[in-house]
Amino acid sequence: MIKWEKFFDDKIKEIAKEKKILDIGGGFRFQKDLDKYQELFKNSDYKTLDIEASYQPDIIGDVCNLPLEDKSVDAIICKAVLEHVKEPGKAAKEIYRVLKDSGKCLVYVPFLYPYHAHKGGYKDYYRYTKDGIKYLFRDFNSIEICPVRGNLETVFNLTPLRKIRILTPLIRFFDKFFSGQQPSGYHIYLIK
C-alpha cells in the first residue's frame, strides 16, 4: 500500500470508531472512494451534508454555516470540498465549532490538481500548500499532513494521459527515485 493510501486507510479507521460522524460534501452516502469503508461505519451515526439537495444528503447545509450545534459531532470527513468553498477560513472555523473536544477530522485538499468546477454547479476556487493548511487549521491541537502522489504522478495527473490508468503503476515506480514537494494534494488529520 502506498504511503498516502495507508495514511488515509489508518485515519478513516480512526474516524469510523466514533459515534456521530458527519461527511461534509459527501452528498451521496459513501462516495469519493469511501464505499470500501462502509462496513466500518455500521455502528456509527454517519450522516452526509451537502449544499445541493440533488445529491440527496442527510442534511442540506453550507460548510461555512453548518446547521449544527456547537460541539455536537465526534468526527468529520471533508474530502475534496474546500477547494470549492468561497471562504475556506469560515469553513475551517465551522468544522472546529461543531466538533466535540478531542474530535477528529479527516480532510483532503488539492495542491497541483486539474481545474474541476462543474458547469451549472459548484466552482473551483483554491489550491492548498502545507503552509496554507497549517494556517487554515491553526486552532486545532494536532495537525498531521500527508502528501498525496509523488512528483511524476502529479505531473502525469495534470495531463489528459491520466485517463490511461495502466500507466500509473509504472509512473509510481519511477516516482520512488525522485524527491520533492510537488504532490497533487494532501490528506490532513486533525484533532481538536
C-alpha positions in Angstrom: 0.0 0.0 0.0 1.3 3.4 -0.9 2.2 5.8 2.0 -0.7 8.2 1.4 -3.2 5.4 0.9 -2.0 3.8 4.2 -2.3 7.2 5.9 -5.9 7.6 4.7 -6.8 4.0 5.5 -5.4 4.3 9.0 -7.1 7.6 9.7 -10.5 6.7 8.2 -10.5 3.7 10.6 -9.9 6.1 13.5 -12.8 8.2 12.3 -15.1 5.2 12.0 -14.6 4.3 15.7 -16.6 7.5 16.6 -20.3 7.6 17.2 -21.6 10.7 15.4 -19.8 11.3 12.1 -20.5 14.0 9.5 -19.3 13.6 5.9 -19.3 17.2 4.6 -19.7 17.5 0.9 -20.4 13.8 0.8 -23.8 14.2 -0.9 -24.5 10.6 -1.8 -23.5 8.3 1.1 -20.0 6.8 1.0 -18.9 8.4 -2.3 -15.4 9.7 -3.2 -13.9 6.2 -2.7 -15.4 5.8 0.8 -17.6 2.9 -0.3 -15.0 0.3 0.6 -15.1 1.5 4.2 -18.9 1.4 4.6 -18.8 -1.7 6.8 -16.6 0.1 9.4 -19.4 2.7 10.0 -22.1 0.2 10.8 -22.1 1.2 14.5 -21.8 4.9 13.8 -24.4 7.6 13.2 -23.0 8.5 9.8 -24.6 11.5 8.1 -23.8 13.4 4.9 -24.1 17.1 4.5 -24.2 19.0 1.1 -25.4 22.3 -0.1 -27.1 20.6 -3.1 -30.3 18.7 -2.5 -29.9 16.8 -5.8 -27.0 14.8 -4.1 -29.6 13.5 -1.6 -27.6 14.4 1.6 -28.9 13.6 5.0 -28.5 17.3 5.9 -28.8 20.2 3.5 -26.4 22.9 4.6 -23.4 25.1 3.9 -20.0 24.2 5.4 -19.5 27.9 6.1 -22.6 27.9 8.2 -23.2 24.4 9.5 -26.8 23.8 10.7 -25.5 22.0 13.8 -25.0 22.9 17.5 -21.5 23.6 19.0 -19.6 20.5 19.9 -22.2 18.2 18.5 -20.2 15.9 16.3 -17.5 13.3 17.2 -15.8 13.2 13.8 -15.9 14.8 10.4 -14.8 13.8 6.9 -14.3 16.6 4.4 -12.8 15.1 1.3 -12.2 17.3 -1.8 -14.6 20.0 -0.7 -12.6 23.0 0.5 -11.3 23.9 -3.0 -15.0 24.6 -3.9 -15.7 26.8 -1.0 -15.6 30.6 -1.4 -14.5 31.2 2.2 -12.5 28.2 3.4 -11.4 30.0 6.6 -15.1 30.2 7.6 -15.5 26.5 6.8 -12.5 25.6 9.0 -13.9 27.6 11.9 -17.3 25.9 11.5 -15.7 22.4 11.4 -13.9 23.3 14.6 -17.0 24.7 16.2 -19.2 21.6 15.7 -16.5 19.1 16.7 -16.6 18.0 20.3 -13.4 18.5 22.3 -10.8 15.9 21.1 -13.0 15.4 18.0 -11.3 14.1 14.8 -11.4 15.4 11.3 -10.1 13.9 8.0 -9.7 16.3 5.2 -8.3 16.1 1.6 -7.4 19.2 -0.3 -5.7 19.6 -3.7 -2.4 21.3 -4.4 -1.4 20.6 -8.0 -4.6 19.3 -9.4 -6.6 19.9 -12.6 -9.4 22.5 -12.6 -12.6 20.7 -11.8 -15.6 23.0 -11.5 -19.0 21.6 -12.6 -20.9 23.7 -15.1 -24.1 24.9 -13.5 -22.9 23.5 -10.2 -20.1 24.3 -7.8 -17.0 26.4 -8.7 -13.3 25.6 -8.2 -11.6 28.3 -6.2 -8.5 27.2 -4.3 -5.4 25.0 -4.1 -3.5 24.4 -0.8 0.1 24.4 0.3 1.4 22.9 3.6 1.8 26.4 5.0 -1.8 27.3 4.0 -3.1 24.1 5.6 -1.3 24.8 8.9 -2.7 28.3 8.9 -6.3 27.3 7.9 -6.4 24.7 10.7 -4.3 26.6 13.3 -6.9 26.3 16.0 -6.7 22.5 16.2 -4.5 20.8 18.8 -3.0 18.3 16.3 -2.4 18.5 12.5 -0.9 15.6 10.5 -0.3 16.3 6.8 0.4 13.6 4.3 1.3 14.4 0.7 -0.7 12.5 -2.0 1.2 11.3 -5.1 4.8 12.0 -6.0 6.3 14.4 -8.4 5.9 12.4 -11.6 2.5 11.1 -10.8 1.4 14.7 -10.0 2.6 15.9 -13.4 1.0 12.9 -15.1 -2.3 13.6 -13.3 -2.3 17.1 -14.8 -2.3 15.8 -18.4 -5.0 14.1 -20.4 -2.9 10.9 -20.2 -4.2 10.4 -16.6 -7.1 8.6 -18.1 -4.8 5.8 -19.2 -4.7 4.1 -15.8 -2.5 1.3 -16.9 0.5 3.7 -16.8 0.0 4.7 -13.1 2.0 1.7 -11.6 4.9 2.5 -13.9 4.9 6.2 -13.0 4.7 5.3 -9.3 7.7 3.0 -9.7 9.8 5.9 -11.2 8.5 8.3 -8.5 10.4 6.3 -5.9 13.6 7.6 -7.4 12.6 11.3 -7.2 12.0 13.5 -4.2 10.4 16.9 -4.0 7.5 18.9 -2.7 5.1 18.7 -5.6 2.2 16.4 -4.6 -1.2 16.6 -6.2 -2.8 17.2 -2.8 -2.8 16.4 0.9 -4.6 14.2 3.4 -5.0 16.0 6.7 -5.8 14.5 10.0 -6.9 16.9 12.7 -7.7 16.6 16.4 -9.5 19.4 18.2 
